[in-house]
Structure formats: structure tokens, C-alpha cells
């Protein structure tokens, strides 16, 4: 089995910004992953990094868009209006179209195809909504994988025909939030990879053939959220997915292949930032960097040393989580969430008012 290092990035919506901070530390400590796997929000970071962007370039990109929520979140007004006009709410397949985010990613990528990657291999999971089949977008030939006549390998359908931006668009499609991803000349549609692989360690080990894995899991870690009902339906859904990912993670650790791998998981323990609260991106990047650097220093790594990969996994024989649950640093991070900003309310029509205006304009031609 390969000694290559895999970097695994979980889902977590906008909290994926913390993974950018971890990548900054990864670069400073010269860990240089050969395989990067990212799902849902983590697929955005994984794709941009694997395509050749440095951590500094990623950080600048994320910070730039932290002030441009309107350009990222393209609300599905056409679907909402059509549903209201016809009283058929099956027409509203998601609140966000996702095309703007796909276009932003495509414009930011130095290369567009998996076969053009040279920095490292990239694997992005999604779920085929039509048949529930987990699908992984990657350059499977470069990985040495040979799918069967149905395009399957180890229980996954492998695809290399979509662009990287299209693969990300599929992986981020949280059901009910994003319109499911569809592509020209095919009937299948795709939703969030987190439904089956919210923290895709098994993909890194089984498909990426990595024996050493450094992961960033942004999901639920057992903390209590007393305000979840007050946070609204989107956060209820997000918390539900996080709990599902947490259960998946515990189940995955029973997998024999994973048990034989050296796995270190970082969790920055951010849980108070909402799905589309992009204004907190700088603070989340800083949090990810802080936690990663603390881990590396505790394990005896020195910035710039070529020995860091050996040091990082020295004495790791079973999966390790950092910070360890109920440790002083774990409790410190839980108690010190990212401070919320006070935003002055601006007078504007509510969502229903906007919808009524759109319907009225549509009716008037």
C-alpha cells in the first residue's frame, strides 16, 4: 500500500473556510499531500488546491468573496415564482440554483479537467439522486483503478468526463437547499456527497490507496446546540446532516482498511456559523490555521522541515482526533466560538413581499 499522504476535507458549507487555514499550515510545514479528497463544501477547497492554487491564493479568493454573498448565493427565484403561479411546489427543487458558484469555481481554476492536474490527485464524491449510487469524480486511470463494465470500482461509480467545476457543483448540492445538479445529455441528477461520504476517509484509503491520512472534519462532534430551533429550517437541516456525518465517521472507523491506516483528524469545532454566513470567512480561516499549527507543534513538527510527514504520524497506530474530546483545548474551542457581528437591520421587503412583486410583474407581462 502506498505511503502517500492523503488530505481529506469534509463537508461543512461555508465552514470549509477553516480548511483553507489548515492548508496554510500544511504548506508551512511542507506536508505535501499526493491525494486530496473533498466532499460538499470541502470539495471547493480540495478542487482549488489540487488544481494549483496556493493556500495564500485560496485565502485571498475566499476573503474576496466574503463580501459578495449576492454573487455566490443565486436564489432560485424562477422556481419559486413558477411554483406560486401554478400552485405546484414540486417546481421548486431547491432554494439556490448553484450556477453562480459553479461559474466562480470554473473561473478560479487554473485547469478545468481532472486529467490536467499535476500537483496532486483529486477525488470528489457525490450521490446519484436517481438510484442512490455513490459516484466519485476523479482521474481514475491515473490512480490505477480499473472500473468494471458498469463503471464501478469498490462500490463506487467512477467518472472522469465532467469538468472539475461540474463535479464540485454536484458535490455541494445539499438536498432542498441547492437545485440538484444536472448535466447536458444525461438524465441523472446529483446531490451532496455528504449523504454517503460526508467525511470521505474510505475514498482516500480505498480509491486513493493512501496509508496516511490527514483529515479536516468540520462536522458535529457531540456538542450541544440549544438555539438550533431558533436558527431556522436551514440550520436544522445542516445540523441533521452533521449528525449523520458524525455517525458515518464512527461507522467508517470499523472498516478494516481504515483501521490499518494512520489517520489524524482535525476538527476546529466551529458550530455557530450558519450555512451561508460568508462574512465570517476570515475568522474561520484563522481558526483552522490556529488549530492545525497547534497540532503540528504538539507532535514535534518544525516549519519547513522535510521530516515532518514522518514526525506527524510517529506512534499513530489507530485513528487520532485533535483536539481530543474533553481535553482542555477541546473545551476551550467549544467555549470560544467565533464572535457574531452586530449587523444593523436595513429596511427591505421580506421574502414574501419580493415574491409577490415578482408574481405581479410576471402577471403584467
C-alpha positions as CSV (number, residue, x, y, z in Angstrom):
1,X,0.0,0.0,0.0
2,X,1.3,3.5,-0.9
3,X,2.8,5.6,1.8
4,X,1.4,8.7,0.0
5,X,-0.3,11.2,2.3
6,X,-3.9,12.0,1.6
7,X,-5.7,15.1,2.7
8,X,-9.4,14.6,3.4
9,X,-11.8,17.6,3.6
10,X,-15.3,17.0,5.0
11,X,-18.5,18.8,4.2
12,X,-19.4,21.8,6.2
13,X,-20.9,24.5,3.9
14,X,-19.2,27.9,4.4
15,X,-17.3,26.5,7.4
16,X,-15.0,24.9,4.7
17,X,-13.1,28.3,5.0
18,X,-11.4,26.8,8.1
19,X,-9.9,24.2,5.8
20,X,-8.1,27.0,3.9
21,X,-6.4,27.9,7.2
22,X,-5.4,24.3,7.7
23,X,-3.9,24.2,4.2
24,X,-1.8,27.3,5.1
25,X,-0.3,25.3,7.9
26,X,0.1,22.2,5.7
27,X,2.2,24.3,3.3
28,X,4.3,25.9,6.0
29,X,5.1,22.5,7.4
30,X,5.7,21.1,3.9
31,X,3.4,18.1,4.3
32,X,2.6,18.0,0.5
33,X,-0.3,15.6,0.1
34,X,-0.3,13.4,-3.0
35,X,-4.1,12.8,-2.9
36,X,-6.8,15.3,-1.9
37,X,-10.4,14.2,-1.3
38,X,-13.2,16.7,-0.7
39,X,-16.9,16.5,-0.3
40,X,-19.6,19.1,-0.3
41,X,-18.1,22.4,1.0
42,X,-14.7,20.6,1.3
43,X,-14.8,19.8,-2.5
44,X,-14.5,23.6,-3.2
45,X,-11.3,23.8,-1.2
46,X,-10.0,20.5,-2.5
47,X,-10.6,21.4,-6.1
48,X,-8.9,24.8,-6.0
49,X,-5.9,23.4,-4.1
50,X,-5.4,20.4,-6.3
51,X,-5.7,22.5,-9.4
52,X,-2.7,24.5,-8.4
53,X,-3.8,27.4,-6.1
54,X,-1.5,28.0,-3.1
55,X,-3.0,28.4,0.3
56,X,-2.4,32.2,0.1
57,X,-4.3,32.4,-3.2
58,X,-7.1,30.4,-1.8
59,X,-7.3,32.6,1.2
60,X,-7.4,35.8,-0.9
61,X,-10.1,34.2,-3.1
62,X,-12.3,33.3,-0.1
63,X,-11.8,36.7,1.6
64,X,-12.7,38.5,-1.6
65,X,-16.0,36.6,-1.8
66,X,-16.7,37.0,1.9
67,X,-18.1,40.4,1.0
68,X,-20.1,39.2,-2.1
69,X,-22.8,36.9,-0.8
70,X,-25.1,38.0,-3.5
71,X,-22.7,36.8,-6.2
72,X,-22.4,33.4,-4.5
73,X,-26.0,32.7,-3.5
74,X,-28.1,32.8,-6.6
75,X,-31.6,32.3,-5.2
76,X,-33.9,30.1,-7.3
77,X,-36.4,32.9,-7.9
78,X,-37.6,31.4,-11.2
79,X,-38.5,28.1,-9.5
80,X,-40.3,30.0,-6.6
81,X,-42.3,32.1,-9.0
82,X,-43.3,29.2,-11.1
83,X,-44.4,27.3,-8.0
84,X,-46.5,30.2,-6.9
85,X,-48.1,30.8,-10.3
86,X,-49.0,27.2,-10.8
87,X,-49.6,26.3,-7.1
88,X,-47.3,23.3,-7.8
89,X,-44.5,23.4,-5.3
90,X,-42.9,20.4,-7.0
91,X,-41.5,23.1,-9.4
92,X,-39.3,24.4,-6.6
93,X,-36.5,21.8,-6.5
94,X,-34.1,23.9,-4.4
95,X,-33.7,27.4,-2.9
96,X,-30.4,28.1,-4.6
97,X,-29.6,27.4,-8.2
98,X,-25.8,26.9,-7.7
99,X,-24.8,28.1,-11.2
100,X,-23.1,31.2,-9.9
101,X,-20.9,29.1,-7.6
102,X,-20.1,26.7,-10.4
103,X,-19.1,29.6,-12.6
104,X,-16.9,31.2,-9.9
105,X,-15.1,28.0,-9.3
106,X,-14.6,27.4,-13.1
107,X,-13.1,30.9,-13.5
108,X,-10.8,30.4,-10.5
109,X,-9.4,27.0,-11.6
110,X,-6.0,27.1,-13.4
111,X,-7.1,23.8,-15.1
112,X,-10.5,22.5,-15.9
113,X,-10.2,18.7,-16.2
114,X,-9.1,16.0,-13.8
115,X,-6.6,14.7,-16.4
116,X,-4.8,18.1,-16.4
117,X,-4.0,18.0,-12.7
118,X,-0.3,17.8,-11.9
119,X,0.0,19.0,-8.2
120,X,-1.9,16.0,-6.8
121,X,-4.8,13.7,-7.5
122,X,-8.3,14.9,-6.7
123,X,-11.3,12.8,-5.8
124,X,-14.8,14.4,-5.4
125,X,-17.8,12.3,-4.3
126,X,-21.4,13.0,-5.0
127,X,-24.6,10.9,-4.9
128,X,-26.7,10.0,-7.9
129,X,-30.2,11.0,-6.7
130,X,-31.9,8.7,-9.2
131,X,-30.5,5.5,-7.9
132,X,-28.6,6.4,-4.7
133,X,-25.3,5.3,-6.2
134,X,-22.2,6.9,-4.7
135,X,-20.2,8.5,-7.5
136,X,-16.6,9.7,-7.4
137,X,-15.3,12.2,-9.9
138,X,-11.6,11.7,-10.5
139,X,-8.9,10.7,-13.0
140,X,-9.3,7.0,-12.1
141,X,-6.7,5.9,-14.8
142,X,-4.0,8.0,-13.1
143,X,-5.0,6.4,-9.8
144,X,-4.6,2.9,-11.3
145,X,-8.2,2.0,-10.9
146,X,-10.0,-0.3,-13.4
147,X,-13.8,0.0,-13.1
148,X,-16.0,-2.8,-14.4
149,X,-18.3,-2.7,-17.4
150,X,-20.8,-0.6,-15.3
151,X,-18.1,1.9,-14.4
152,X,-17.9,0.7,-10.8
153,X,-15.0,0.0,-8.6
154,X,-15.2,-1.0,-4.9
155,X,-18.9,0.0,-4.8
156,X,-18.4,3.5,-6.4
157,X,-19.2,4.7,-9.9
158,X,-16.1,6.4,-11.2
159,X,-16.4,9.3,-13.7
160,X,-13.8,11.4,-15.3
161,X,-15.9,13.0,-18.1
162,X,-17.2,16.1,-16.2
163,X,-15.2,19.3,-15.6
164,X,-13.8,19.8,-12.1
165,X,-16.3,22.7,-11.5
166,X,-19.2,20.4,-12.6
167,X,-18.0,17.8,-10.1
168,X,-17.9,20.4,-7.3
169,X,-21.4,21.6,-8.3
170,X,-22.7,18.1,-7.9
171,X,-21.0,17.5,-4.6
172,X,-22.2,20.7,-2.9
173,X,-25.9,20.2,-3.8
174,X,-27.4,19.9,-0.3
175,X,-30.9,18.5,-0.9
176,X,-33.6,21.1,-0.6
177,X,-31.1,23.9,-0.4
178,X,-29.5,23.6,-3.8
179,X,-31.2,22.6,-7.0
180,X,-29.8,19.1,-7.8
181,X,-27.0,19.2,-10.4
182,X,-27.8,18.0,-13.9
183,X,-25.6,18.0,-16.9
184,X,-26.2,18.1,-20.6
185,X,-27.3,15.0,-22.5
186,X,-27.9,12.8,-19.4
187,X,-31.0,12.2,-17.3
188,X,-29.3,11.6,-13.9
189,X,-29.0,14.3,-11.3
190,X,-26.7,14.6,-8.4
191,X,-26.8,15.8,-4.8
192,X,-24.4,16.4,-1.9
193,X,-21.7,13.8,-1.5
194,X,-22.2,14.2,2.3
195,X,-25.3,11.9,2.1
196,X,-23.0,8.9,1.7
197,X,-19.5,10.3,2.4
198,X,-19.6,13.4,4.5
199,X,-16.0,12.8,5.7
200,X,-14.7,10.6,2.9
201,X,-11.8,8.7,4.6
202,X,-12.8,5.5,3.0
203,X,-12.4,7.0,-0.5
204,X,-8.9,8.2,0.4
205,X,-7.9,4.8,1.6
206,X,-9.7,2.5,-0.9
207,X,-9.6,4.6,-4.1
208,X,-6.7,6.9,-3.3
209,X,-4.8,4.0,-1.8
210,X,-3.3,6.2,1.0
211,X,-2.0,4.7,4.2
212,X,-1.5,8.0,5.9
213,X,-4.4,10.4,6.1
214,X,-4.7,14.0,7.5
215,X,-8.3,15.0,7.6
216,X,-10.3,18.1,8.5
217,X,-13.8,17.1,9.8
218,X,-16.0,20.2,10.2
219,X,-19.0,18.2,11.4
220,X,-20.7,17.5,14.6
221,X,-18.5,16.4,17.5
222,X,-21.0,15.9,20.2
223,X,-21.5,19.5,21.2
224,X,-24.9,20.7,22.3
225,X,-26.7,23.4,20.3
226,X,-29.5,24.9,22.3
227,X,-30.5,27.5,19.7
228,X,-31.0,25.1,16.8
229,X,-34.8,25.6,16.5
230,X,-34.4,29.4,16.7
231,X,-31.8,29.3,13.9
232,X,-34.4,28.2,11.4
233,X,-35.0,25.4,8.9
234,X,-31.8,25.7,7.0
235,X,-29.7,25.2,10.2
236,X,-31.9,22.3,11.3
237,X,-31.2,20.6,8.1
238,X,-27.5,21.4,8.3
239,X,-27.3,20.1,11.9
240,X,-29.1,16.9,10.8
241,X,-26.6,16.3,8.1
242,X,-23.7,17.0,10.6
243,X,-25.1,14.4,12.9
244,X,-25.4,11.9,10.1
245,X,-21.8,12.6,9.1
246,X,-20.7,12.0,12.7
247,X,-22.5,8.6,12.7
248,X,-20.9,7.8,9.3
249,X,-17.4,8.6,10.7
250,X,-17.8,6.3,13.7
251,X,-19.1,3.5,11.4
252,X,-16.2,4.0,9.0
253,X,-13.7,3.5,11.8
254,X,-14.8,-0.1,12.0
255,X,-13.7,-0.7,8.4
256,X,-10.6,-2.9,8.4
257,X,-8.9,-0.9,5.7
258,X,-9.2,2.2,7.7
259,X,-8.2,0.5,10.9
260,X,-4.9,-0.4,9.2
261,X,-4.3,3.2,8.1
262,X,-2.7,6.0,10.0
263,X,-5.4,8.7,10.4
264,X,-5.3,12.1,12.1
265,X,-8.5,14.2,12.1
266,X,-8.5,17.9,12.9
267,X,-11.8,19.5,14.0
268,X,-11.7,23.3,14.5
269,X,-15.0,22.8,16.5
270,X,-16.9,25.7,14.8
271,X,-20.7,25.3,15.2
272,X,-22.2,28.7,15.5
273,X,-21.7,29.9,11.8
274,X,-24.7,29.5,9.5
275,X,-24.7,27.8,6.1
276,X,-24.3,31.0,4.1
277,X,-22.7,33.4,6.6
278,X,-19.7,34.2,4.3
279,X,-18.9,37.3,6.3
280,X,-17.1,35.2,8.9
281,X,-14.7,33.6,6.4
282,X,-11.6,35.5,7.6
283,X,-12.2,34.4,11.2
284,X,-12.8,30.8,10.2
285,X,-9.6,30.7,8.2
286,X,-7.7,32.0,11.2
287,X,-9.3,29.3,13.4
288,X,-8.4,26.5,11.1
289,X,-4.8,27.7,10.9
290,X,-4.5,28.1,14.7
291,X,-5.8,24.5,15.4
292,X,-3.6,22.9,12.7
293,X,-0.4,24.7,13.9
294,X,-1.1,23.7,17.5
295,X,-1.4,20.0,16.4
296,X,1.8,20.2,14.4
297,X,3.8,21.8,17.2
298,X,2.4,19.3,19.8
299,X,3.6,16.4,17.5
300,X,7.1,17.9,17.3
301,X,7.0,19.3,13.7
302,X,9.2,22.2,12.7
303,X,8.1,24.6,10.0
304,X,9.8,23.9,6.7
305,X,11.3,20.5,7.8
306,X,11.4,17.7,5.3
307,X,11.0,15.2,8.2
308,X,7.5,16.5,9.1
309,X,5.5,13.7,7.5
310,X,7.4,11.1,9.4
311,X,7.0,13.1,12.7
312,X,3.3,13.8,12.2
313,X,2.4,10.1,12.1
314,X,5.0,8.8,14.5
315,X,3.4,6.4,17.0
316,X,0.0,6.8,15.4
317,X,-1.4,3.3,15.3
318,X,-5.2,4.0,15.5
319,X,-7.3,7.0,14.3
320,X,-6.4,10.1,16.3
321,X,-8.7,13.2,16.7
322,X,-7.4,16.6,17.5
323,X,-8.2,18.2,19.9
324,X,-9.1,15.1,21.9
325,X,-12.6,15.2,23.2
326,X,-13.0,16.8,26.7
327,X,-9.3,17.9,26.7
328,X,-8.6,21.4,27.9
329,X,-8.1,22.7,24.4
330,X,-11.3,20.9,23.1
331,X,-13.3,22.7,25.9
332,X,-11.5,26.0,25.2
333,X,-12.5,25.9,21.5
334,X,-16.1,25.0,22.3
335,X,-16.3,27.8,24.8
336,X,-14.8,30.3,22.4
337,X,-16.9,30.3,19.2
338,X,-16.4,32.9,16.5
339,X,-18.0,36.1,17.9
340,X,-21.1,37.2,15.9
341,X,-21.1,40.7,14.4
342,X,-23.8,43.2,15.1
343,X,-25.5,44.0,11.8
344,X,-27.8,46.9,11.6
345,X,-31.1,46.0,10.1
346,X,-31.7,47.6,6.7
347,X,-35.3,48.3,5.6
348,X,-36.2,45.9,2.8
349,X,-39.2,43.9,1.7
350,X,-39.5,40.4,3.1
351,X,-39.2,37.3,1.0
352,X,-42.9,37.1,0.6
353,X,-43.0,40.7,-0.5
354,X,-40.3,40.1,-3.1
355,X,-42.2,37.0,-4.4
356,X,-45.4,39.0,-4.6
357,X,-43.7,41.7,-6.6
358,X,-42.2,39.1,-9.0
359,X,-45.5,37.4,-9.4
360,X,-47.2,40.8,-10.1
361,X,-44.6,41.7,-12.7
362,X,-44.9,38.3,-14.3
363,X,-48.7,38.6,-14.5
364,X,-48.4,42.0,-16.1
365,X,-46.1,40.6,-18.7
